[in-house]
Amino acid sequence: MTERPRPDEYAENFESYVQLVPEGDLLETLKQQIKETASLLNSLSEKDGEYRYAPNKWSLKEVLGHMADTEWIMNYRMLCIARGETVSLPGYDDELYVKAAAFNDHSLTDLIQHYTSIRQATVSLLNTLSYDVLKRRGAANNEEVTARALAFIIAGHELHHRNIIKDRYLK
């Protein structure tokens, strides 16, 4: 999948994520991303995973957990829209999800493995969706979106948070 979604395929608040995704085959980008993200995180200690760059900010483990939760949700939305769902899919409050998940109670290694498995599921799902299916429109959080746009949002969301990890957690 190399054709980028048009701005009318997703809500404006996702524009920055879509723009972060490099040109080229999205499936290859998704596969490469997980290698890069896992490599970056595998070198860190448990103590590093608990680091917060400022008071009331998420720990590195919570950022990784948020990335995983968001990818699960975007995958669910992509599957529903690809299958023709016509009901608007619910939004979610990422702050509440992170608080409820207790990611800091898990090892960094387990969270990395969990995230890697979700990304593998993303790639697997995308491998089953045809070009026509990826262009299907649905709604999530009362905003119109295509299945294709959700795939790009997934990739851009990871890049966004990887950049934050590099800039604010690993300096």
CNS distance restraints for C-alpha pairs under 8 A (distance, minus, plus):
assign (resid   1 and name CA) (resid  24 and name CA) 8.00 0.50 0.50
assign (resid   1 and name CA) (resid  25 and name CA) 5.33 0.50 0.50
assign (resid   1 and name CA) (resid  26 and name CA) 5.50 0.50 0.50
assign (resid   1 and name CA) (resid  27 and name CA) 6.66 0.50 0.50
assign (resid   1 and name CA) (resid 131 and name CA) 7.79 0.50 0.50
assign (resid   2 and name CA) (resid  23 and name CA) 7.27 0.50 0.50
assign (resid   2 and name CA) (resid  24 and name CA) 5.36 0.50 0.50
assign (resid   2 and name CA) (resid  25 and name CA) 4.64 0.50 0.50
assign (resid   2 and name CA) (resid  26 and name CA) 5.97 0.50 0.50
assign (resid   4 and name CA) (resid 148 and name CA) 7.99 0.50 0.50
assign (resid   4 and name CA) (resid 149 and name CA) 7.73 0.50 0.50
assign (resid   4 and name CA) (resid 152 and name CA) 7.65 0.50 0.50
assign (resid   5 and name CA) (resid   9 and name CA) 6.09 0.50 0.50
assign (resid   5 and name CA) (resid  10 and name CA) 7.99 0.50 0.50
assign (resid   5 and name CA) (resid 148 and name CA) 6.49 0.50 0.50
assign (resid   5 and name CA) (resid 149 and name CA) 5.38 0.50 0.50
assign (resid   5 and name CA) (resid 152 and name CA) 7.69 0.50 0.50
assign (resid   6 and name CA) (resid  10 and name CA) 7.82 0.50 0.50
assign (resid   7 and name CA) (resid  11 and name CA) 7.71 0.50 0.50
assign (resid   7 and name CA) (resid  12 and name CA) 7.38 0.50 0.50
assign (resid   7 and name CA) (resid  15 and name CA) 7.41 0.50 0.50
assign (resid   8 and name CA) (resid 145 and name CA) 7.98 0.50 0.50
assign (resid   9 and name CA) (resid 137 and name CA) 7.60 0.50 0.50
assign (resid   9 and name CA) (resid 144 and name CA) 6.74 0.50 0.50
assign (resid   9 and name CA) (resid 145 and name CA) 4.95 0.50 0.50
assign (resid   9 and name CA) (resid 146 and name CA) 5.40 0.50 0.50
assign (resid   9 and name CA) (resid 149 and name CA) 6.18 0.50 0.50
assign (resid  10 and name CA) (resid  14 and name CA) 6.76 0.50 0.50
assign (resid  10 and name CA) (resid  15 and name CA) 7.80 0.50 0.50
assign (resid  10 and name CA) (resid 143 and name CA) 7.35 0.50 0.50
assign (resid  10 and name CA) (resid 144 and name CA) 6.03 0.50 0.50
assign (resid  10 and name CA) (resid 145 and name CA) 4.44 0.50 0.50
assign (resid  10 and name CA) (resid 146 and name CA) 6.74 0.50 0.50
assign (resid  10 and name CA) (resid 149 and name CA) 6.19 0.50 0.50
assign (resid  10 and name CA) (resid 150 and name CA) 7.92 0.50 0.50
assign (resid  11 and name CA) (resid  15 and name CA) 7.37 0.50 0.50
assign (resid  11 and name CA) (resid 143 and name CA) 6.08 0.50 0.50
assign (resid  11 and name CA) (resid 144 and name CA) 6.78 0.50 0.50
assign (resid  11 and name CA) (resid 145 and name CA) 6.94 0.50 0.50
assign (resid  14 and name CA) (resid  18 and name CA) 6.42 0.50 0.50
assign (resid  14 and name CA) (resid 153 and name CA) 6.71 0.50 0.50
assign (resid  15 and name CA) (resid  19 and name CA) 6.11 0.50 0.50
assign (resid  16 and name CA) (resid  20 and name CA) 6.34 0.50 0.50
assign (resid  16 and name CA) (resid 156 and name CA) 7.65 0.50 0.50
assign (resid  17 and name CA) (resid  21 and name CA) 7.00 0.50 0.50
assign (resid  17 and name CA) (resid 152 and name CA) 7.54 0.50 0.50
assign (resid  17 and name CA) (resid 153 and name CA) 5.59 0.50 0.50
assign (resid  17 and name CA) (resid 155 and name CA) 7.55 0.50 0.50
assign (resid  17 and name CA) (resid 156 and name CA) 4.03 0.50 0.50
assign (resid  17 and name CA) (resid 157 and name CA) 5.54 0.50 0.50
assign (resid  17 and name CA) (resid 159 and name CA) 7.73 0.50 0.50
assign (resid  17 and name CA) (resid 160 and name CA) 6.74 0.50 0.50
assign (resid  18 and name CA) (resid 149 and name CA) 7.74 0.50 0.50
assign (resid  18 and name CA) (resid 152 and name CA) 5.60 0.50 0.50
assign (resid  18 and name CA) (resid 153 and name CA) 5.52 0.50 0.50
assign (resid  18 and name CA) (resid 155 and name CA) 7.78 0.50 0.50
assign (resid  18 and name CA) (resid 156 and name CA) 5.45 0.50 0.50
assign (resid  19 and name CA) (resid 156 and name CA) 7.29 0.50 0.50
assign (resid  20 and name CA) (resid 156 and name CA) 5.36 0.50 0.50
assign (resid  20 and name CA) (resid 159 and name CA) 6.82 0.50 0.50
assign (resid  20 and name CA) (resid 160 and name CA) 7.43 0.50 0.50
assign (resid  21 and name CA) (resid 152 and name CA) 6.89 0.50 0.50
assign (resid  21 and name CA) (resid 155 and name CA) 6.37 0.50 0.50
assign (resid  21 and name CA) (resid 156 and name CA) 5.34 0.50 0.50
assign (resid  21 and name CA) (resid 159 and name CA) 7.59 0.50 0.50
assign (resid  22 and name CA) (resid  29 and name CA) 7.75 0.50 0.50
assign (resid  24 and name CA) (resid  28 and name CA) 7.99 0.50 0.50
assign (resid  24 and name CA) (resid  29 and name CA) 7.57 0.50 0.50
assign (resid  25 and name CA) (resid  29 and name CA) 6.33 0.50 0.50
assign (resid  26 and name CA) (resid  30 and name CA) 6.10 0.50 0.50
assign (resid  26 and name CA) (resid 152 and name CA) 7.39 0.50 0.50
assign (resid  27 and name CA) (resid  31 and name CA) 6.26 0.50 0.50
assign (resid  27 and name CA) (resid 123 and name CA) 6.50 0.50 0.50
assign (resid  27 and name CA) (resid 126 and name CA) 7.68 0.50 0.50
assign (resid  28 and name CA) (resid  32 and name CA) 6.05 0.50 0.50
assign (resid  29 and name CA) (resid  33 and name CA) 5.92 0.50 0.50
assign (resid  29 and name CA) (resid 155 and name CA) 7.60 0.50 0.50
assign (resid  30 and name CA) (resid  34 and name CA) 6.57 0.50 0.50
assign (resid  30 and name CA) (resid 119 and name CA) 7.53 0.50 0.50
assign (resid  30 and name CA) (resid 123 and name CA) 7.12 0.50 0.50
assign (resid  30 and name CA) (resid 155 and name CA) 6.16 0.50 0.50
assign (resid  31 and name CA) (resid  35 and name CA) 6.82 0.50 0.50
assign (resid  31 and name CA) (resid 119 and name CA) 7.83 0.50 0.50
assign (resid  31 and name CA) (resid 120 and name CA) 7.85 0.50 0.50
assign (resid  31 and name CA) (resid 123 and name CA) 7.35 0.50 0.50
assign (resid  32 and name CA) (resid  36 and name CA) 6.31 0.50 0.50
assign (resid  33 and name CA) (resid  37 and name CA) 5.98 0.50 0.50
assign (resid  33 and name CA) (resid 155 and name CA) 7.82 0.50 0.50
assign (resid  33 and name CA) (resid 158 and name CA) 7.83 0.50 0.50
assign (resid  33 and name CA) (resid 159 and name CA) 7.93 0.50 0.50
assign (resid  34 and name CA) (resid  38 and name CA) 5.81 0.50 0.50
assign (resid  34 and name CA) (resid 116 and name CA) 6.40 0.50 0.50
assign (resid  34 and name CA) (resid 119 and name CA) 6.91 0.50 0.50
assign (resid  35 and name CA) (resid  39 and name CA) 5.97 0.50 0.50
assign (resid  36 and name CA) (resid  40 and name CA) 6.14 0.50 0.50
assign (resid  37 and name CA) (resid  41 and name CA) 6.21 0.50 0.50
assign (resid  37 and name CA) (resid 162 and name CA) 6.94 0.50 0.50
assign (resid  38 and name CA) (resid  42 and name CA) 5.70 0.50 0.50
assign (resid  38 and name CA) (resid 112 and name CA) 6.48 0.50 0.50
assign (resid  38 and name CA) (resid 116 and name CA) 7.44 0.50 0.50
assign (resid  39 and name CA) (resid  43 and name CA) 6.80 0.50 0.50
assign (resid  40 and name CA) (resid  44 and name CA) 7.72 0.50 0.50
assign (resid  41 and name CA) (resid 112 and name CA) 7.35 0.50 0.50
assign (resid  42 and name CA) (resid 109 and name CA) 7.19 0.50 0.50
assign (resid  42 and name CA) (resid 112 and name CA) 7.62 0.50 0.50
assign (resid  44 and name CA) (resid  48 and name CA) 5.81 0.50 0.50
assign (resid  44 and name CA) (resid  49 and name CA) 7.05 0.50 0.50
assign (resid  45 and name CA) (resid  49 and name CA) 6.41 0.50 0.50
assign (resid  45 and name CA) (resid 108 and name CA) 7.67 0.50 0.50
assign (resid  46 and name CA) (resid  50 and name CA) 6.62 0.50 0.50
assign (resid  46 and name CA) (resid 107 and name CA) 6.78 0.50 0.50
assign (resid  46 and name CA) (resid 108 and name CA) 5.99 0.50 0.50
assign (resid  47 and name CA) (resid  51 and name CA) 6.62 0.50 0.50
assign (resid  48 and name CA) (resid  60 and name CA) 7.27 0.50 0.50
assign (resid  49 and name CA) (resid  59 and name CA) 6.60 0.50 0.50
assign (resid  49 and name CA) (resid  60 and name CA) 4.87 0.50 0.50
assign (resid  49 and name CA) (resid  61 and name CA) 5.02 0.50 0.50
assign (resid  49 and name CA) (resid 104 and name CA) 7.95 0.50 0.50
assign (resid  49 and name CA) (resid 108 and name CA) 6.08 0.50 0.50
assign (resid  50 and name CA) (resid  59 and name CA) 5.13 0.50 0.50
assign (resid  50 and name CA) (resid  60 and name CA) 5.91 0.50 0.50
assign (resid  50 and name CA) (resid  61 and name CA) 6.18 0.50 0.50
assign (resid  50 and name CA) (resid 104 and name CA) 6.70 0.50 0.50
assign (resid  51 and name CA) (resid  59 and name CA) 5.17 0.50 0.50
assign (resid  51 and name CA) (resid  60 and name CA) 5.91 0.50 0.50
assign (resid  51 and name CA) (resid 169 and name CA) 7.11 0.50 0.50
assign (resid  52 and name CA) (resid  56 and name CA) 7.94 0.50 0.50
assign (resid  52 and name CA) (resid  57 and name CA) 5.93 0.50 0.50
assign (resid  52 and name CA) (resid  58 and name CA) 5.97 0.50 0.50
assign (resid  52 and name CA) (resid  59 and name CA) 4.52 0.50 0.50
assign (resid  52 and name CA) (resid  60 and name CA) 6.65 0.50 0.50
assign (resid  52 and name CA) (resid 169 and name CA) 7.15 0.50 0.50
assign (resid  53 and name CA) (resid  57 and name CA) 6.84 0.50 0.50
assign (resid  53 and name CA) (resid  59 and name CA) 7.73 0.50 0.50
assign (resid  53 and name CA) (resid 168 and name CA) 6.09 0.50 0.50
assign (resid  53 and name CA) (resid 169 and name CA) 5.93 0.50 0.50
assign (resid  58 and name CA) (resid  62 and name CA) 5.44 0.50 0.50
assign (resid  58 and name CA) (resid  63 and name CA) 6.09 0.50 0.50
assign (resid  59 and name CA) (resid  63 and name CA) 6.30 0.50 0.50
assign (resid  59 and name CA) (resid 104 and name CA) 7.71 0.50 0.50
assign (resid  60 and name CA) (resid  64 and name CA) 6.30 0.50 0.50
assign (resid  60 and name CA) (resid 165 and name CA) 7.33 0.50 0.50
assign (resid  60 and name CA) (resid 169 and name CA) 7.04 0.50 0.50
assign (resid  61 and name CA) (resid  65 and name CA) 6.10 0.50 0.50
assign (resid  61 and name CA) (resid 103 and name CA) 6.02 0.50 0.50
assign (resid  61 and name CA) (resid 104 and name CA) 5.98 0.50 0.50
assign (resid  61 and name CA) (resid 108 and name CA) 6.38 0.50 0.50
assign (resid  61 and name CA) (resid 111 and name CA) 7.30 0.50 0.50
assign (resid  62 and name CA) (resid  66 and name CA) 5.96 0.50 0.50
assign (resid  62 and name CA) (resid  98 and name CA) 6.37 0.50 0.50
assign (resid  62 and name CA) (resid 103 and name CA) 5.51 0.50 0.50
assign (resid  62 and name CA) (resid 104 and name CA) 6.71 0.50 0.50
assign (resid  63 and name CA) (resid  67 and name CA) 6.20 0.50 0.50
assign (resid  63 and name CA) (resid 161 and name CA) 7.47 0.50 0.50
assign (resid  64 and name CA) (resid  68 and name CA) 6.33 0.50 0.50
assign (resid  64 and name CA) (resid 111 and name CA) 6.97 0.50 0.50
assign (resid  64 and name CA) (resid 112 and name CA) 7.48 0.50 0.50
assign (resid  64 and name CA) (resid 115 and name CA) 7.48 0.50 0.50
assign (resid  65 and name CA) (resid  69 and name CA) 6.16 0.50 0.50
assign (resid  65 and name CA) (resid  98 and name CA) 7.09 0.50 0.50
assign (resid  65 and name CA) (resid 103 and name CA) 6.17 0.50 0.50
assign (resid  65 and name CA) (resid 111 and name CA) 6.76 0.50 0.50
assign (resid  65 and name CA) (resid 115 and name CA) 7.70 0.50 0.50
assign (resid  66 and name CA) (resid  70 and name CA) 6.01 0.50 0.50
assign (resid  66 and name CA) (resid  94 and name CA) 6.98 0.50 0.50
assign (resid  66 and name CA) (resid  97 and name CA) 7.70 0.50 0.50
assign (resid  66 and name CA) (resid  98 and name CA) 6.22 0.50 0.50
assign (resid  67 and name CA) (resid  71 and name CA) 6.18 0.50 0.50
assign (resid  67 and name CA) (resid 115 and name CA) 7.61 0.50 0.50
assign (resid  67 and name CA) (resid 157 and name CA) 7.53 0.50 0.50
assign (resid  67 and name CA) (resid 158 and name CA) 6.73 0.50 0.50
assign (resid  67 and name CA) (resid 161 and name CA) 7.56 0.50 0.50
assign (resid  68 and name CA) (resid  72 and name CA) 6.24 0.50 0.50
assign (resid  68 and name CA) (resid 114 and name CA) 7.47 0.50 0.50
assign (resid  68 and name CA) (resid 115 and name CA) 5.24 0.50 0.50
assign (resid  68 and name CA) (resid 118 and name CA) 6.87 0.50 0.50
assign (resid  69 and name CA) (resid  73 and name CA) 6.27 0.50 0.50
assign (resid  69 and name CA) (resid  97 and name CA) 7.89 0.50 0.50
assign (resid  70 and name CA) (resid  74 and name CA) 6.06 0.50 0.50
assign (resid  70 and name CA) (resid 154 and name CA) 7.95 0.50 0.50
assign (resid  71 and name CA) (resid  75 and name CA) 5.95 0.50 0.50
assign (resid  71 and name CA) (resid 118 and name CA) 7.15 0.50 0.50
assign (resid  71 and name CA) (resid 119 and name CA) 7.64 0.50 0.50
assign (resid  71 and name CA) (resid 122 and name CA) 7.96 0.50 0.50
assign (resid  71 and name CA) (resid 154 and name CA) 6.07 0.50 0.50
assign (resid  72 and name CA) (resid  76 and name CA) 6.19 0.50 0.50
assign (resid  72 and name CA) (resid 118 and name CA) 6.89 0.50 0.50
assign (resid  73 and name CA) (resid  77 and name CA) 6.21 0.50 0.50
assign (resid  74 and name CA) (resid  78 and name CA) 6.03 0.50 0.50
assign (resid  74 and name CA) (resid 150 and name CA) 6.20 0.50 0.50
assign (resid  74 and name CA) (resid 151 and name CA) 7.77 0.50 0.50
assign (resid  74 and name CA) (resid 154 and name CA) 6.77 0.50 0.50
assign (resid  75 and name CA) (resid  79 and name CA) 6.09 0.50 0.50
assign (resid  75 and name CA) (resid 122 and name CA) 6.46 0.50 0.50
assign (resid  75 and name CA) (resid 150 and name CA) 7.68 0.50 0.50
assign (resid  75 and name CA) (resid 151 and name CA) 7.88 0.50 0.50
assign (resid  76 and name CA) (resid  80 and name CA) 6.14 0.50 0.50
assign (resid  77 and name CA) (resid  81 and name CA) 6.10 0.50 0.50
assign (resid  77 and name CA) (resid  89 and name CA) 6.93 0.50 0.50
assign (resid  77 and name CA) (resid 140 and name CA) 7.07 0.50 0.50
assign (resid  77 and name CA) (resid 147 and name CA) 7.64 0.50 0.50
assign (resid  77 and name CA) (resid 150 and name CA) 7.66 0.50 0.50
assign (resid  78 and name CA) (resid  82 and name CA) 5.91 0.50 0.50
assign (resid  78 and name CA) (resid 146 and name CA) 7.70 0.50 0.50
assign (resid  78 and name CA) (resid 147 and name CA) 4.74 0.50 0.50
assign (resid  78 and name CA) (resid 148 and name CA) 7.79 0.50 0.50
assign (resid  78 and name CA) (resid 150 and name CA) 6.09 0.50 0.50
assign (resid  78 and name CA) (resid 151 and name CA) 7.41 0.50 0.50
assign (resid  79 and name CA) (resid  83 and name CA) 6.13 0.50 0.50
assign (resid  79 and name CA) (resid 125 and name CA) 7.77 0.50 0.50
assign (resid  79 and name CA) (resid 147 and name CA) 7.56 0.50 0.50
assign (resid  80 and name CA) (resid  84 and name CA) 6.41 0.50 0.50
assign (resid  80 and name CA) (resid  85 and name CA) 5.27 0.50 0.50
assign (resid  81 and name CA) (resid  85 and name CA) 5.11 0.50 0.50
assign (resid  81 and name CA) (resid  86 and name CA) 7.56 0.50 0.50
assign (resid  81 and name CA) (resid 136 and name CA) 6.49 0.50 0.50
assign (resid  81 and name CA) (resid 137 and name CA) 6.43 0.50 0.50
assign (resid  81 and name CA) (resid 138 and name CA) 5.28 0.50 0.50
assign (resid  81 and name CA) (resid 139 and name CA) 7.78 0.50 0.50
assign (resid  81 and name CA) (resid 146 and name CA) 7.16 0.50 0.50
assign (resid  81 and name CA) (resid 147 and name CA) 6.00 0.50 0.50
assign (resid  82 and name CA) (resid 129 and name CA) 7.45 0.50 0.50
assign (resid  82 and name CA) (resid 133 and name CA) 5.41 0.50 0.50
assign (resid  82 and name CA) (resid 134 and name CA) 6.33 0.50 0.50
assign (resid  82 and name CA) (resid 136 and name CA) 6.13 0.50 0.50
assign (resid  82 and name CA) (resid 147 and name CA) 6.02 0.50 0.50
assign (resid  83 and name CA) (resid 133 and name CA) 7.87 0.50 0.50
assign (resid  84 and name CA) (resid 136 and name CA) 7.39 0.50 0.50
assign (resid  84 and name CA) (resid 138 and name CA) 7.55 0.50 0.50
assign (resid  85 and name CA) (resid 138 and name CA) 6.67 0.50 0.50
assign (resid  86 and name CA) (resid 138 and name CA) 6.08 0.50 0.50
assign (resid  86 and name CA) (resid 139 and name CA) 7.38 0.50 0.50
assign (resid  87 and name CA) (resid 138 and name CA) 7.60 0.50 0.50
assign (resid  87 and name CA) (resid 139 and name CA) 6.95 0.50 0.50
assign (resid  88 and name CA) (resid 138 and name CA) 6.98 0.50 0.50
assign (resid  88 and name CA) (resid 139 and name CA) 4.52 0.50 0.50
assign (resid  88 and name CA) (resid 140 and name CA) 5.09 0.50 0.50
assign (resid  88 and name CA) (resid 141 and name CA) 6.38 0.50 0.50
assign (resid  88 and name CA) (resid 142 and name CA) 5.64 0.50 0.50
assign (resid  88 and name CA) (resid 143 and name CA) 7.84 0.50 0.50
assign (resid  89 and name CA) (resid 139 and name CA) 6.12 0.50 0.50
assign (resid  89 and name CA) (resid 140 and name CA) 4.37 0.50 0.50
assign (resid  89 and name CA) (resid 141 and name CA) 5.85 0.50 0.50
assign (resid  89 and name CA) (resid 142 and name CA) 7.37 0.50 0.50
assign (resid  90 and name CA) (resid 140 and name CA) 5.96 0.50 0.50
assign (resid  90 and name CA) (resid 141 and name CA) 5.01 0.50 0.50
assign (resid  90 and name CA) (resid 142 and name CA) 7.75 0.50 0.50
assign (resid  91 and name CA) (resid 140 and name CA) 6.55 0.50 0.50
assign (resid  91 and name CA) (resid 141 and name CA) 4.41 0.50 0.50
assign (resid  92 and name CA) (resid  97 and name CA) 7.93 0.50 0.50
assign (resid  93 and name CA) (resid  97 and name CA) 6.38 0.50 0.50
assign (resid  94 and name CA) (resid  98 and name CA) 6.11 0.50 0.50
assign (resid  95 and name CA) (resid  99 and name CA) 6.19 0.50 0.50
assign (resid  96 and name CA) (resid 100 and name CA) 6.04 0.50 0.50
assign (resid  97 and name CA) (resid 101 and name CA) 6.06 0.50 0.50
assign (resid  98 and name CA) (resid 102 and name CA) 6.83 0.50 0.50
assign (resid  98 and name CA) (resid 103 and name CA) 7.20 0.50 0.50
assign (resid 102 and name CA) (resid 106 and name CA) 7.66 0.50 0.50
assign (resid 103 and name CA) (resid 111 and name CA) 7.91 0.50 0.50
assign (resid 106 and name CA) (resid 110 and name CA) 6.63 0.50 0.50
assign (resid 106 and name CA) (resid 111 and name CA) 6.83 0.50 0.50
assign (resid 107 and name CA) (resid 111 and name CA) 6.36 0.50 0.50
assign (resid 108 and name CA) (resid 112 and name CA) 6.13 0.50 0.50
assign (resid 109 and name CA) (resid 113 and name CA) 6.22 0.50 0.50
assign (resid 110 and name CA) (resid 114 and name CA) 6.03 0.50 0.50
assign (resid 111 and name CA) (resid 115 and name CA) 6.12 0.50 0.50
assign (resid 112 and name CA) (resid 116 and name CA) 6.09 0.50 0.50
assign (resid 113 and name CA) (resid 117 and name CA) 6.18 0.50 0.50
assign (resid 114 and name CA) (resid 118 and name CA) 6.38 0.50 0.50
assign (resid 115 and name CA) (resid 119 and name CA) 6.30 0.50 0.50
assign (resid 116 and name CA) (resid 120 and name CA) 6.26 0.50 0.50
assign (resid 117 and name CA) (resid 121 and name CA) 6.28 0.50 0.50
assign (resid 118 and name CA) (resid 122 and name CA) 6.26 0.50 0.50
assign (resid 119 and name CA) (resid 123 and name CA) 6.34 0.50 0.50
assign (resid 120 and name CA) (resid 124 and name CA) 6.14 0.50 0.50
assign (resid 121 and name CA) (resid 125 and name CA) 6.03 0.50 0.50
assign (resid 122 and name CA) (resid 126 and name CA) 6.19 0.50 0.50
assign (resid 123 and name CA) (resid 127 and name CA) 6.16 0.50 0.50
assign (resid 124 and name CA) (resid 128 and name CA) 6.78 0.50 0.50
assign (resid 125 and name CA) (resid 129 and name CA) 6.81 0.50 0.50
assign (resid 126 and name CA) (resid 151 and name CA) 7.92 0.50 0.50
assign (resid 129 and name CA) (resid 133 and name CA) 5.99 0.50 0.50
assign (resid 129 and name CA) (resid 134 and name CA) 6.41 0.50 0.50
assign (resid 130 and name CA) (resid 134 and name CA) 6.24 0.50 0.50
assign (resid 131 and name CA) (resid 135 and name CA) 6.63 0.50 0.50
assign (resid 132 and name CA) (resid 136 and name CA) 6.94 0.50 0.50
assign (resid 133 and name CA) (resid 147 and name CA) 7.44 0.50 0.50
assign (resid 134 and name CA) (resid 146 and name CA) 6.70 0.50 0.50
assign (resid 134 and name CA) (resid 147 and name CA) 4.78 0.50 0.50
assign (resid 134 and name CA) (resid 148 and name CA) 4.70 0.50 0.50
assign (resid 135 and name CA) (resid 146 and name CA) 5.68 0.50 0.50
assign (resid 135 and name CA) (resid 147 and name CA) 6.18 0.50 0.50
assign (resid 135 and name CA) (resid 148 and name CA) 5.96 0.50 0.50
assign (resid 136 and name CA) (resid 146 and name CA) 5.39 0.50 0.50
assign (resid 136 and name CA) (resid 147 and name CA) 6.10 0.50 0.50
assign (resid 136 and name CA) (resid 148 and name CA) 7.97 0.50 0.50
assign (resid 137 and name CA) (resid 144 and name CA) 6.69 0.50 0.50
assign (resid 137 and name CA) (resid 145 and name CA) 5.57 0.50 0.50
assign (resid 137 and name CA) (resid 146 and name CA) 4.35 0.50 0.50
assign (resid 137 and name CA) (resid 147 and name CA) 6.77 0.50 0.50
assign (resid 138 and name CA) (resid 144 and name CA) 5.68 0.50 0.50
assign (resid 138 and name CA) (resid 145 and name CA) 5.54 0.50 0.50
assign (resid 138 and name CA) (resid 146 and name CA) 6.15 0.50 0.50
assign (resid 138 and name CA) (resid 147 and name CA) 7.86 0.50 0.50
assign (resid 139 and name CA) (resid 143 and name CA) 5.15 0.50 0.50
assign (resid 139 and name CA) (resid 144 and name CA) 4.34 0.50 0.50
assign (resid 139 and name CA) (resid 145 and name CA) 5.60 0.50 0.50
assign (resid 140 and name CA) (resid 144 and name CA) 6.54 0.50 0.50
assign (resid 140 and name CA) (resid 145 and name CA) 6.90 0.50 0.50
assign (resid 145 and name CA) (resid 149 and name CA) 6.50 0.50 0.50
assign (resid 145 and name CA) (resid 150 and name CA) 7.21 0.50 0.50
assign (resid 146 and name CA) (resid 150 and name CA) 6.48 0.50 0.50
assign (resid 147 and name CA) (resid 151 and name CA) 6.58 0.50 0.50
assign (resid 148 and name CA) (resid 152 and name CA) 6.60 0.50 0.50
assign (resid 149 and name CA) (resid 153 and name CA) 6.07 0.50 0.50
assign (resid 150 and name CA) (resid 154 and name CA) 6.15 0.50 0.50
assign (resid 151 and name CA) (resid 155 and name CA) 6.59 0.50 0.50
assign (resid 152 and name CA) (resid 156 and name CA) 6.09 0.50 0.50
assign (resid 153 and name CA) (resid 157 and name CA) 5.81 0.50 0.50
assign (resid 154 and name CA) (resid 158 and name CA) 6.46 0.50 0.50
assign (resid 155 and name CA) (resid 159 and name CA) 6.46 0.50 0.50
assign (resid 156 and name CA) (resid 160 and name CA) 6.02 0.50 0.50
assign (resid 157 and name CA) (resid 161 and name CA) 6.31 0.50 0.50
assign (resid 158 and name CA) (resid 162 and name CA) 5.96 0.50 0.50
assign (resid 159 and name CA) (resid 163 and name CA) 6.07 0.50 0.50
assign (resid 160 and name CA) (resid 164 and name CA) 6.47 0.50 0.50
assign (resid 161 and name CA) (resid 165 and name CA) 6.08 0.50 0.50
assign (resid 162 and name CA) (resid 166 and name CA) 6.21 0.50 0.50
assign (resid 163 and name CA) (resid 167 and name CA) 6.03 0.50 0.50
assign (resid 164 and name CA) (resid 168 and name CA) 5.60 0.50 0.50
assign (resid 164 and name CA) (resid 169 and name CA) 7.23 0.50 0.50
assign (resid 165 and name CA) (resid 169 and name CA) 4.90 0.50 0.50
assign (resid 165 and name CA) (resid 170 and name CA) 6.33 0.50 0.50
assign (resid 166 and name CA) (resid 170 and name CA) 5.14 0.50 0.50
assign (resid 166 and name CA) (resid 171 and name CA) 6.84 0.50 0.50
assign (resid 167 and name CA) (resid 171 and name CA) 6.18 0.50 0.50
